[in-house]
Amino acid sequence: MVRSDARENRARILAAAREAFTEDGATSMNQVAQRAGVGAGTLYRNFPTRETLLLAVYQDEVERLISTVPGLLADLTPVEALRHWTTDLVEAMRRKHGLGDALSPTAHQTITEQTYDPVITAITTLLDAGKTSGAIRPDADPGDYLQLTAALWRTPPGPHDRSPRMLALILDGLRPQP
């Protein structure tokens, strides 16, 4: 059983790390601890290395994204839920893209293994809702969808961001064919 103060410290560390690494991928562990308002010992007890902290930030973000699926489906049509969720995924992956340089090849493999199945499950849930409603073609595949959307977070953000148009094309391709 984890004490509530320990849970709160961990949550503060993850939030501070997410913000700090988004601003500057070279942020030190001590800077994260200061930003989180915890001592270095607390930080290192929770995350013994910078890489374990980066991996935890990735994992936390993926869990947050996945947890939004039921609410989106309750509030929006399946296609709009998929659009909203994918837009959030793109934003999250853009924030994390710079952090990827700080991870070793082994850590990249670890994060891929830890997050791939949950992300595919979330996409499957969204696609299945659209298939059931008749708004998404029956042969839509979650793996194909993830691979297509990977191009979205590699487009540069800003005033000439092409990702919304590209997402619209992807979603149009999911419509049932006559």
C-alpha positions as CSV (number, residue, x, y, z in Angstrom):
1,M,0.0,0.0,0.0
2,V,1.5,3.3,-1.1
3,R,1.0,6.3,1.3
4,S,-1.0,9.2,0.0
5,D,1.9,11.6,0.3
6,A,4.1,9.2,-1.7
7,R,1.4,9.0,-4.4
8,E,1.2,12.8,-4.4
9,N,5.0,13.2,-4.7
10,R,5.1,10.8,-7.6
11,A,2.3,12.7,-9.4
12,R,4.0,16.0,-8.8
13,I,7.3,14.6,-10.1
14,L,5.6,13.3,-13.3
15,A,3.7,16.6,-13.9
16,A,6.9,18.6,-13.4
17,A,8.9,16.3,-15.6
18,R,6.3,16.4,-18.3
19,E,6.4,20.2,-18.3
20,A,10.2,20.5,-18.0
21,F,11.0,17.9,-20.6
22,T,8.5,19.5,-23.0
23,E,10.2,22.9,-22.6
24,D,13.8,21.5,-22.7
25,G,14.7,17.9,-23.3
26,A,18.0,18.4,-21.6
27,T,16.4,19.3,-18.2
28,S,18.4,17.7,-15.3
29,M,16.9,15.5,-12.7
30,N,17.7,18.1,-10.0
31,Q,15.8,20.7,-12.0
32,V,12.8,18.3,-12.1
33,A,13.0,17.8,-8.4
34,Q,13.1,21.5,-7.7
35,R,10.2,22.1,-10.0
36,A,8.2,19.4,-8.3
37,G,9.0,20.7,-4.9
38,V,10.7,17.5,-3.7
39,G,14.1,16.6,-2.6
40,A,16.6,14.7,-4.8
41,G,16.2,11.6,-2.6
42,T,12.4,11.5,-3.2
43,L,13.0,11.9,-6.9
44,Y,15.6,9.1,-7.1
45,R,13.5,6.8,-4.8
46,N,10.7,7.0,-7.4
47,F,12.8,7.2,-10.5
48,P,16.4,5.9,-10.1
49,T,17.5,7.1,-13.5
50,R,16.6,9.9,-16.0
51,E,15.5,7.2,-18.4
52,T,13.1,5.6,-15.9
53,L,11.6,9.0,-15.4
54,L,11.2,9.6,-19.1
55,L,9.6,6.2,-19.6
56,A,7.2,6.9,-16.7
57,V,6.2,10.2,-18.3
58,Y,5.5,8.4,-21.6
59,Q,3.5,5.7,-19.8
60,D,1.5,8.2,-17.8
61,E,0.6,10.2,-21.0
62,V,-0.5,7.0,-22.8
63,E,-2.6,5.9,-19.8
64,R,-4.3,9.4,-19.7
65,L,-5.1,9.2,-23.4
66,I,-6.5,5.7,-23.2
67,S,-8.7,6.7,-20.2
68,T,-10.4,9.4,-22.3
69,V,-12.0,6.9,-24.8
70,P,-15.2,6.0,-22.8
71,G,-16.0,9.6,-22.1
72,L,-15.4,10.7,-25.7
73,L,-17.7,7.9,-26.9
74,A,-20.4,8.9,-24.4
75,D,-20.3,12.5,-25.5
76,L,-19.5,12.4,-29.3
77,T,-20.3,10.5,-32.4
78,P,-17.8,7.7,-33.0
79,V,-16.1,9.6,-35.8
80,E,-15.9,12.8,-33.8
81,A,-14.6,10.8,-30.8
82,L,-11.9,9.3,-33.0
83,R,-11.0,12.7,-34.4
84,H,-10.8,14.2,-31.0
85,W,-8.8,11.3,-29.6
86,T,-6.4,11.3,-32.5
87,T,-5.8,15.0,-32.2
88,D,-4.9,14.5,-28.5
89,L,-2.6,11.6,-29.5
90,V,-0.9,13.8,-32.1
91,E,-0.3,16.6,-29.6
92,A,1.0,14.2,-27.0
93,M,3.4,12.6,-29.5
94,R,4.6,15.9,-30.7
95,R,5.5,16.9,-27.1
96,K,7.3,13.6,-26.6
97,H,9.1,13.5,-30.0
98,G,12.0,15.6,-28.7
99,L,12.3,13.4,-25.6
100,G,12.9,10.4,-27.8
101,D,16.4,11.6,-28.5
102,A,17.2,11.2,-24.8
103,L,16.1,7.5,-24.7
104,S,18.4,4.6,-25.5
105,P,17.4,2.1,-28.2
106,T,16.5,-0.3,-25.4
107,A,14.2,2.3,-23.8
108,H,12.6,3.0,-27.1
109,Q,11.8,-0.7,-27.5
110,T,10.5,-0.9,-23.9
111,I,8.1,2.0,-24.4
112,T,6.9,0.6,-27.7
113,E,6.2,-2.7,-26.0
114,Q,4.5,-1.1,-23.1
115,T,2.2,1.2,-25.0
116,Y,1.5,-0.4,-28.4
117,D,-1.2,-2.9,-27.2
118,P,-3.1,-0.4,-25.0
119,V,-3.1,2.2,-27.8
120,I,-4.3,-0.5,-30.3
121,T,-7.0,-1.5,-27.9
122,A,-8.1,2.2,-27.6
123,I,-8.2,2.6,-31.4
124,T,-10.1,-0.7,-31.7
125,T,-12.7,0.5,-29.3
126,L,-13.2,3.7,-31.2
127,L,-13.2,2.0,-34.6
128,D,-15.6,-0.7,-33.4
129,A,-18.1,2.0,-32.2
130,G,-17.9,3.5,-35.6
131,K,-18.4,0.2,-37.3
132,T,-21.4,-0.6,-35.1
133,S,-23.0,2.8,-36.0
134,G,-22.3,2.3,-39.7
135,A,-20.1,5.4,-39.8
136,I,-16.8,3.5,-40.3
137,R,-16.1,0.8,-42.9
138,P,-16.0,-2.8,-41.6
139,D,-12.5,-3.5,-42.8
140,A,-10.9,-0.6,-40.9
141,D,-7.9,-2.0,-39.0
142,P,-6.4,-0.4,-35.9
143,G,-2.8,-1.2,-36.8
144,D,-3.3,0.5,-40.2
145,Y,-4.9,3.5,-38.5
146,L,-2.0,3.9,-36.1
147,Q,0.5,3.7,-38.8
148,L,-1.3,6.3,-40.9
149,T,-1.7,8.7,-38.0
150,A,2.0,8.4,-37.2
151,A,2.6,10.8,-40.1
152,L,0.5,13.4,-38.3
153,W,2.8,13.9,-35.4
154,R,5.8,14.3,-37.7
155,T,4.3,17.3,-39.4
156,P,5.5,20.6,-38.1
157,P,3.0,22.4,-35.8
158,G,2.2,26.0,-36.3
159,P,0.3,28.2,-38.7
160,H,0.9,25.8,-41.6
161,D,0.1,22.6,-39.7
162,R,-1.1,20.1,-42.2
163,S,-2.2,17.5,-39.7
164,P,-5.9,18.6,-39.4
165,R,-6.3,18.3,-43.2
166,M,-4.4,15.0,-43.2
167,L,-6.6,13.6,-40.4
168,A,-9.7,14.6,-42.4
169,L,-8.4,12.6,-45.3
170,I,-7.7,9.6,-43.1
171,L,-11.2,9.8,-41.6
172,D,-12.8,10.2,-45.0
173,G,-11.1,7.0,-46.0
174,L,-12.7,5.2,-43.1
175,R,-16.2,5.9,-44.4
176,P,-18.1,2.9,-45.7
177,Q,-17.7,2.6,-49.5
178,P,-20.8,2.3,-51.7
